[in-house]
Amino acid sequence: MNICAFLSAADLDERYTAPARDFARLLGKADHTLVWGGSDTGLMKVVADGVQEAGGRLVGVSVDFLAAKARTNADEMTITKDLAARKALLLAKSDAIVVMAGGTGTLDEATEILELKKHGKHAKPVVFLNTAGFYDGLKLQFRRMEDEGFLPRPLADLAFFAEDGPAALAYLEGEIAAR
């Protein structure tokens, strides 16, 4: 399975890197392919290293203004002209999406993917890896949107919030197997 990960390229605290590394090793050991933003820095590097060390494949999609930070030993690397093309290609190359700890870029990617899913433009499973409660506030906001009628589909149809890597991977594998 090709699993797209949206996540930070920043250097983060061990409370985020250790669970991300563990999740990445699960992906690699299960012979999954990581589809990610292609960066060889920060949390993106931690996850790419973990997948590769455990025997998984790496498919990177970077953008021209970040090409200097792209991983040189990925199995595939594509450089796009802008962020919109990058997001479209990440979605096209993936079977499922995991959203890990990240900043505004990660949030942009996640909300666009959810918006596309809401409108039926894809049916790929989306899971938020809620490491250290990172997405608790977002989950609360999504529930408010659902409760107050801003979401035309139940939140459970759009995304799943997993507290750890094994739960995230089990959800994604279960959703793909059910298709």
C-alpha positions in Angstrom: 0.0 0.0 0.0 1.2 3.5 -0.8 0.7 5.6 2.3 1.0 9.4 2.0 2.3 11.1 5.1 1.7 14.8 5.7 4.1 16.0 8.4 6.7 18.6 9.5 10.1 19.1 8.1 11.1 20.8 11.3 13.4 19.3 14.0 11.0 18.3 16.8 11.1 17.0 20.3 11.6 13.3 21.0 7.9 13.1 22.1 7.1 13.5 18.4 10.1 11.9 16.8 10.0 8.6 18.7 6.4 7.7 17.9 7.0 8.8 14.3 10.0 6.6 14.0 8.1 3.6 15.4 5.2 4.2 13.0 7.7 4.5 10.1 9.3 1.1 11.0 5.8 -0.5 11.1 5.2 0.8 7.6 8.5 -0.5 6.3 8.2 -3.9 8.0 4.7 -4.3 6.5 6.2 -3.7 3.1 4.3 -0.4 2.5 5.6 2.5 0.5 5.9 6.0 2.1 4.7 8.8 -0.2 5.8 12.1 1.4 7.0 15.6 0.7 10.5 14.4 -0.1 12.4 16.4 2.5 15.5 15.0 4.1 15.1 17.3 7.2 13.3 17.2 10.5 10.4 14.8 11.1 10.2 14.0 7.4 13.7 12.6 7.6 13.0 10.6 10.7 10.0 9.0 9.0 11.8 8.4 5.8 14.8 6.9 7.6 12.5 4.6 9.6 10.7 3.3 6.6 13.8 2.7 4.6 15.7 1.0 7.5 12.8 -1.4 7.8 12.7 -2.3 4.2 10.0 0.0 2.8 10.1 2.1 -0.3 10.2 5.9 -0.5 8.4 8.0 -3.1 9.1 11.7 -2.6 7.2 14.6 -4.1 9.1 17.9 -3.5 8.5 21.4 -4.8 11.0 23.4 -6.8 11.8 25.9 -4.1 12.6 23.1 -1.6 14.4 20.8 -4.1 17.8 21.5 -2.3 16.4 19.7 0.8 15.0 16.7 -1.1 16.3 13.2 -0.1 18.8 12.0 -2.6 18.4 8.2 -2.0 14.6 7.9 -2.3 13.3 5.2 -4.6 11.5 7.9 -6.6 11.6 11.7 -6.4 9.5 14.1 -8.3 10.0 17.9 -8.2 6.8 19.9 -8.9 6.5 23.6 -9.9 4.3 24.6 -6.9 2.6 23.4 -3.8 -0.8 22.8 -5.5 0.9 20.4 -8.0 2.7 18.7 -5.1 -0.5 18.1 -3.2 -2.3 16.7 -6.2 0.6 14.3 -7.0 0.9 13.2 -3.4 -2.8 12.3 -3.4 -2.6 10.6 -6.8 0.3 8.4 -5.8 -1.3 7.3 -2.5 -3.8 4.7 -1.4 -4.2 6.2 2.1 -3.2 9.3 4.0 -1.8 9.7 7.5 -1.5 13.2 9.0 1.3 13.5 11.6 2.5 16.4 13.7 3.2 19.5 11.6 2.7 23.2 11.1 0.7 25.3 8.7 1.8 23.3 5.6 0.7 20.1 7.1 -2.6 21.7 8.1 -3.1 23.0 4.6 -2.5 19.6 3.1 -4.8 17.9 5.6 -7.7 20.3 5.2 -7.4 20.2 1.4 -7.5 16.4 1.4 -10.5 16.4 3.7 -12.3 19.0 1.6 -11.7 16.8 -1.5 -13.0 13.8 0.3 -16.0 15.7 1.6 -17.0 16.5 -2.0 -16.4 12.9 -3.2 -13.2 13.6 -5.2 -11.5 10.7 -3.5 -12.5 8.0 -1.0 -9.0 7.2 0.5 -8.8 6.7 4.2 -7.4 9.6 6.2 -6.0 9.1 9.7 -4.6 11.7 12.1 -1.8 10.3 14.2 -2.6 12.2 17.3 0.9 11.9 18.9 1.0 13.4 22.4 -2.5 14.8 21.9 -1.2 17.1 19.1 -4.5 17.1 17.2 -6.9 17.2 20.2 -7.9 20.8 19.5 -8.4 20.1 15.8 -10.6 17.1 16.6 -12.6 19.3 19.0 -13.1 21.9 16.2 -14.1 19.2 13.7 -16.7 17.9 16.1 -18.1 21.4 16.6 -18.3 21.8 12.8 -20.1 18.5 12.6 -22.5 19.3 15.5 -23.3 22.7 14.1 -24.0 21.5 10.6 -20.8 22.7 8.8 -20.0 19.2 7.6 -22.4 17.5 5.2 -20.9 14.1 6.1 -20.1 12.7 9.5 -16.6 13.3 10.7 -16.2 9.5 11.0 -16.6 9.3 7.2 -13.9 11.9 6.6 -11.1 11.0 9.1 -10.1 8.8 12.0 -8.0 10.0 15.0 -5.5 7.4 16.2 -3.6 7.7 19.4 -0.6 5.6 18.3 1.1 4.1 15.2 -0.3 0.6 15.5 -3.9 1.9 15.7 -3.2 4.2 12.7 -1.8 1.5 10.6 -4.5 -1.0 11.6 -7.2 1.5 10.6 -5.6 2.2 7.2 -5.0 -1.5 6.4 -8.6 -2.3 7.5 -10.1 0.4 5.3 -8.1 -0.6 2.3 -8.9 -4.3 2.8 -12.6 -3.5 3.1 -12.7 -2.0 -0.5 
